[in-house]
Amino acid sequence: MGAWGHPSRWAPLGWATLVWGLPWSHAAMSLGSIWIISCALWALLLSPIPLSSKLLQGKDFLVDWRDPLAWLAWLFAWLSISTLWSNEIPNHSLALLWTMWAMLWAMRWVPPSHTVMVRWTAWSAALGLAGALIHGGWYAWHGEILEARDWTPWVSHIRLSLLGALAAGWTASQPKARSHPRKAWWTLMALWGTFTAVTGSMTSALLWPLVVFWAILQRWNQPITQRLAWGGLAAVALAATGGMFLWLSPVALPEKPWKEFTPWGNRYTHQPARVLSEGGHRVFMYACEQEWDSAWSQVSERPLDEGVSSLRPVLLRYLTSLGVPKDGASILALTPEQVADIENRQTNARFLSGLQGRGREIRFELEMWKDGGNPSGHSLTQRLEFWRAGWWAGKSGGIWGHGFGDVRSSMASAYQSLNSKLRPEYRHGTHNQWLQWWVGGGWIALGLACGFLLASLKWLRSLPLDRRKLGEWGLLVLSLSFLFEDTLHTQAGIAVGTLALMFMVGSKQTD
């Protein structure tokens, strides 16, 4: 192969293509996948092994119950068989099955150079994160308010966070004597930390400190320091849990006696049983909506009820954040700037973006959910509805499941049976890989998935220390992603999942 080396050494460049992308193009994900598959086929065709033997390369692993990829192949086979009793087989389901099989066999055809894979994963993550920051920073510089997804229009910010976690954890696992991995790790963590702060990605916010803890374990690997690290993690987790409960505790009610009448002589409405708050004040206290229309018409030319999107909830929350009663007198006291904020649908007088804004949004979602509100459009409380429907659909699927092609239709039936408050356009899949397998393939699929996990843990224990650490981190990140995402049911998710499992492939000798 000359100076270019074996094509498997260049396949990781596809991961860079996959996550880098261009702000004006959605073709980057397909381009990255094409690059990876092309490199795999190139290596397959140019190998001195006859083609008939290449296609059967590694076939023995299918009957080796100790090999984790054998369990994964059996799981994919069962999901493929389950299409026989599916009432419908959407094109996207067939495409996912083909992609899963293609990635699995490509791993067998082209055993990776693990050191090169780690290096290129770090480059890919760094390029992806830098690209997201440049793209989003450009629009933020010009005054646009961006949601988390707007920073990465070419790939999910969750997938990019998973790639960043893989890269940072693997880089931290490199030998201490090498200075380049250390510099690469600090660069990655700086880029990823900035990305987390500006996008408010909760996936990144949870994985970033986990990477720091992992790095401490790798650098301070003496027994005493390991015990101190675990003890420190337990103390931090306990403190964080306690702080979270305190932070999410209901805001105190206003001091009694509560006023009954507004300055205009109308009666206030007080609902102390509802916990929704804004800016440290209860939303449903001191409200007098009957004064809003006449007062608002004196400060704004826009009506409160315009089309299908009303400004009333925005006005209610904004006035609450100011700490003033929600009456006509408070509306007349608004400044032109504050009126403009409300017209632009800003719900709090103090604008927050990034991680701080996401924290405020999470509090609002949970409090609204406690009050019995509709979780549609709120990512955290929506997931609770996704999981509830997935649990119902999984139980009703029995041992065989509903069939891989009927996952969506069975979820739709679950939402209807549970009288879910989610609006139809927000009734998505399970967003949990274990539930997704359970719904599609029943208890058999779930058993095969557990077999894969147990076999992976046993396989990793047999590897040399350097590869074992890399494999353990990849499996940990992938397993965590399974809890809040159906990772292996999207193209980008399969790509990241394949990366995470690369250390389950090839010789058990280190390279």
N, C-alpha and C positions, 0 to 999 in steps of 0.2 A: 504493500500500500504506500510505500515511500514516506516522504516527510509528512504527509497528511495524516498518517496513522490509520488505525481501524475506524470505520464509520461510527462505531458505538461511542467513540470518544467525542464525536461532534454532535451526536443526537441531543445532548443536553442543551445545545444552542436553541433547540426548538422551544424549551421552556422560557428562554428569554424572549423569543418571538411571541410566545403565547401570552405573556403578561405585559409586554411592553406596549404593543399596539400603537394606534394613532387616534387622537381625540376625534377625528372626523371619519373614522372607519371602524366598522364592527367586524371586519374580516380578519383581524389579528388572531383571534382564537382559532379559526379554521386554518390560517396560515401556519400557526405553530404546530397544530396537529398534523398537517400535511408534511411539515419538515420532519417531525419525529418519525412518522410512518415511512417516509422516503428513506431516511437513514437506516431504519430497521430493514427494509427491503433491500437496500443497497448492500448491507452487510450480509444478508441472507443469500443474495445472488452471487456475490464475489467470494464467498467462503469456498475453500477447496472441497468441502463435503458435498456429495451429489445431492441434487435438488430433492429427490425422493426421500433421502435421509433427513434433509433439513426440515421438511415439513413435519417429520415425526420426532424431531429432536426434543429430548426431554419428556417423551411420552410416558416413560416409566414413573414419573412423578404422580401421574393420575391414580396409580394404585398404591401409593405410599402414604399411609394415613398420618405419618409423622411430618410430612411436608405441608406447611400452611397453605401454599398455593394450590395444593391438591384439594383442600377443603373449599378454597375459593372457587376452583373450577367446578366442583360438585354443586356448590351453591348456584353458580351461573347456569349450570346444566338444568338444575331443578327449576329455576326461574324460567328458562327457555321452554321446558316441558309444560310448565303451568299455563302457557299461552293456549294449550289445547282445550282447556275448559274456560278460557276467557270469552265473554260474549262479544268483545270487540278487541282489536289489536291496532291501536293507533300507530301511525308511522313513526312517531317519536319513540314509542316503546321498542319497536323493532330496531331503530337506529341505536338506541342505548344498548340493547343486547349485543349488536354487532360491535359496537365500540368497546364494550367490556371484554368480549372475547378477543378482539384484536389486540388490546393492550396487554392482556394476560399472555397471549402467545408471543407477542413481540418481546416481552420480558424473557421468555424462554429462548427465543432465537438469538437475542443479542444480550448476553450477560454483561452487565455494565462494568466499567472501570469505576470503582466506588470513589476513589480519590478525585477523579475528574467530575463525577456526578455531584459531589459535595461542592467543588469549586464553582461549577456552572450553576448550581442551584443558588448559591450566594450571589453570583453575578445577575442571575435572572431576577431574584427578589429585589436587589439593589436598583436595577434598571426599572422594574415595575413600580417600586415605591417612589423613586425619583421622578418618573414620568407622571405619576398621579399628582405629586406635589407641584410640578411645573404646570401641568394642565389646570389643576384647580386653583393654583395661585394666580394664574393669568386672569381667570374670570373673577376671582375674589378681589384682585387689584383694581378691576374695573367696576367694583361695587355690587357684584351679584352675590346673592345669598345662596350658598350651595348646601344641598343635603349630602349625606354620606355617599350615596350612590352616584352623585354628580361628579365626584372626584375621580371615579373610575368608570366611565361610561362603557368601556370596552371589556370589562371583566368585573364580576362581583367583588365588592370590597371585602367580603368574607373570604372568598377564595384567595385573594391577594394577601390577606392577613394570615391564612394558613400557610401560604408559601413563605412569607416572611418568618413565621415561627419555625418552619422546617429548616430554613437556611441559617437562622441565628442559632438554633439549638445544635445543628450539625457543626457549625463553625466553632462553637464553644467547646465541642468535643474533640477538637484537633489537639495534637501534642503541644504541651506548654512551651517547648523549646523553640517553636516556630513563631516568629513575630508577625508574619503576614496574616495568619488567621486571627490573631488578636486585634490587629488594626481593622481587618474586615468585619469582625464582630462589633466593634465600637461604631464603625460606619453604618452597619446594618441597623443597630439598635437606635442610633440617632435618627436615621431616616424613618424607621418604623415608629419610633416614639413621636416624631413630628406628625406623621400620618395619622396616628391615633388621636393626637390632640386636636387636629383640625377637622377630622371627619367624625369624631365621636363614636368610632366603631367599637361596640362593646366586645366583639370577638377579640379585637386587638387588645383592648383594655384588660381582658382576662388572661390572654396568652402572654403578653409582654412581661408581667412580673413572674410568670411561670418560667419563662426563658431565663430570667435573671437568677432565679433559684437553681435552675438546671446548671447554669454556668458556674455558680458557687460550688455545686457538688462536684463538677469536673475539675475545678482548679484546686479545691481544698479537699483532697480525697483521703486524708488521714481519718481514722475512726473517730477521734475526738472532734475534729471539725465537721465530720459528717453528722454526728449526733447534735452538735451545736446548730448546724444548718437546719436539720429537721425540727429541732426544738424551736428555733426562730420562726420557721414556717408555720408551725402550729400556733405560736403566740400571735403572729401577724394575722393568720386566718381567724383566730378567735376574736381578736380586736376588731378586724374588719367586719365580722358577722355582727358583733355587738354594735358597732358603729352604724351598720346598715339598718338594724332594727330601730335604733334611736332616730336615725335620719328619716325613716319611713313611718315613724309613729305619727298619729294625727296631730295637726296643728291645734294649739289651744283655742278654745272658743273665746270670743270677746267677753270682757268682764260684764257681769250683771249689775244693775238691771239694763236690759236691752231696750233701746228706744223703740217706741211704737209708731211714731209718725215722722215723716220727712219734713224738711223746712217748708215744703209746699202744702203740707197738711194731709198728704196721703199716707196710707198705712204701709209699713215695711213688712216684708215676708222674711221670716227666719226659719231655716231648716237645719237645726243643730245635729240631726242624725246623719247628714251627708258630710263626708270627710274631705271632699275635693277642695284643694287650696291652690293659691297662686301668690308667690312672693311672701309667704309666711302668714297669709290671711285666709280665712274661710270664704269660699266663693259664694255659698248659698246663705249668707247672713247679710242683713241690711240691704236687701234688694227691693226695688220698687219699679218694676218694668213698665207700669202704666205711664210713667213720666218720660220714658226714653224717647219716644217718637217726636214729641213736641220739642224736647230739648235738643235732640240730635239734629233736627232740621235747622236749628239756629246756628250750628257750628260746622255743618257739612252739607254739600250739595248732593252727596250720594245717599240714597235711602238705605235704611238698615236691612231691608229685605229686597235684595237685588238678584233677580234670576233665581237659580236653585241654591245659591250660596249666601246664607244670611250672615250679617256682621254681628248679630246679637250675641252669640257665644264669645266672639272676640272682644266685644265691648265689655261683657260681663267679667271676663278674666283680666282684661287690662285695668279696669277700674279697681278690681280686687288687688292687683299687684301694687297699686298706688296707696292702698290702705285707706281708701275713702269709701263712704256708702255708695251703693249703686243706684243713685237717684238723679233727678233732673238737675239739681244744683251742682252736683259733681261733674256732670257732663258739660254744663255751661262754663265750668272753671278750667276745662281742658285747654291747653295751649295749641296753636296751629300745628306744631310739630307732633304733639301727642295725637291729635286728630288724624294726621297723615299716617302715623304708625298704625292706628286702628284700621284705616282704609286699606293699608298694605297687609292687613291680617296679622299684625304682630300682637301676640297675646300677653306680653309682659313689658312693662315700661323699661325694664333693664334688659337689653338685648344680650343674649349669650349664644356663642357658637361653639362648634367642636365638642369636646368631651363634656364641658360644663353644660352646654345646651342639651346634650344627650341625657345627662343626669337629671336635669329638670324635666325633660320629656318622659323619662321612665317613671319619675314620681307621679306625674300627671296621669300616665297610663294606668298605673296601679291603683291610684285613688279613684279614678273614674270607674275602673273595673269593680272596686269594692262597693261603689255606689250603684252598681248594676247597669253601668253605661255600656254602650256598644263599642267593642274593641276593634271594629273595622278600621284599618289604616294605621294601627299601632302595633309595631313589630313584636314587642314583648308579649302583650296580652293576647295578640293574635295567635302566637305560638301555643299558648295554653289551650286555645280552642282547637288548633290543629292537632295537638296531642290527644285531647279528649276525643275528638272524632276518630283519630287513628287507633286509639285503644278500643273504641267501640267496633270499628271495622275489623280490627284484628281478631277480636273475640268472636265475631260473627262469621269469620272465615273458616273456622275449624282447623283441622290438621292439614288440609290441603291448601288453604288460602283461597282468595277470590280469583287468582290468576294474575300474572304480571301485566296483562293488557287491561285489566279491569280495576286497577288501583284507583284511578280518578273517579270512575263511576261508583265504586264502593264507598269512597270518601264522600262523594256527593250525597249518597243515601244516608251515610252516618250523620252528616250535618242536618239533613232533613229530619231524621228520626230523633235527634237530640234537640230539635228546635233551636239551633244555634242562632245567636244574635248577629253573627257575621253576615254582612251583605253578600249576595251571590258572587260579585266580582272579587271578593277577598277570600273565598272558600278554596284554598289551595291544598296541596298535598300535605303529608305528615310533617315535613321538616325535621324528621328524625329517621336516620337510616335503619335502625332496628325496627321501628314501627313500619317503615316502608317494606322491608323484607317480610315482616309478619303479615301485613295486609295482603301482599302479592302471593307469597309462597307458604303461608300458614306456619304451623309449629315446626314442620320439617325444615323450612328455610331458616327459621330462627335457630334450630338446633345445629344446622350446618354452619351458620354464622358464629355461634358460640364455639363450635369445634375449630373453626379457623382461628379465633382469638386464643384459645388454649394451646393449639399447635404452634402458633406464633411465639408465645411465651416460652414454650419448651425449646423451640428451634433457636431462639436468641441466646438461651443459656449455653448452647453448644458452640457458639461463635467465639473467635478470638476477641479480646477485650475491646480493641479499637472499633471493630465492626459491631460488636454487641451494643455499645453505647449509641452508635448511629442508628441501629435498628430499633432499639428501645425508644429513642426519641421519636422516630418516624411513626411507630405504632401508637405511641401515646397521643401525638397530635391528631392522627387519623381517628383514633377511638373517641377522643373528646369532640371532634367535629361531628361524629355520628350522633351525638346527643342532641345537637341543635340544628343539624342540617342533614338532608338526604344526599350526602356528599357524592356517592357513586351513581347518582341519577341525573347528573349534568355533565356536559363535555369537559368543562374546566375542572369540575370536581373529580372526574375519573383521571384526568391528567395529574392532579395533585396527589390523588390516592396512589397512583402508580409510582410516583416519585417516592412517597412515604414507604412503599413496600419493596423498594429496590434492594434492600439489604436482606430480603428473604430469598434472593435469587443467587444462583452461581455457587462456586466452591465455598466451603467453609474456611478456607485459608485466606488470610488477609492479603490485600494487594498493596 
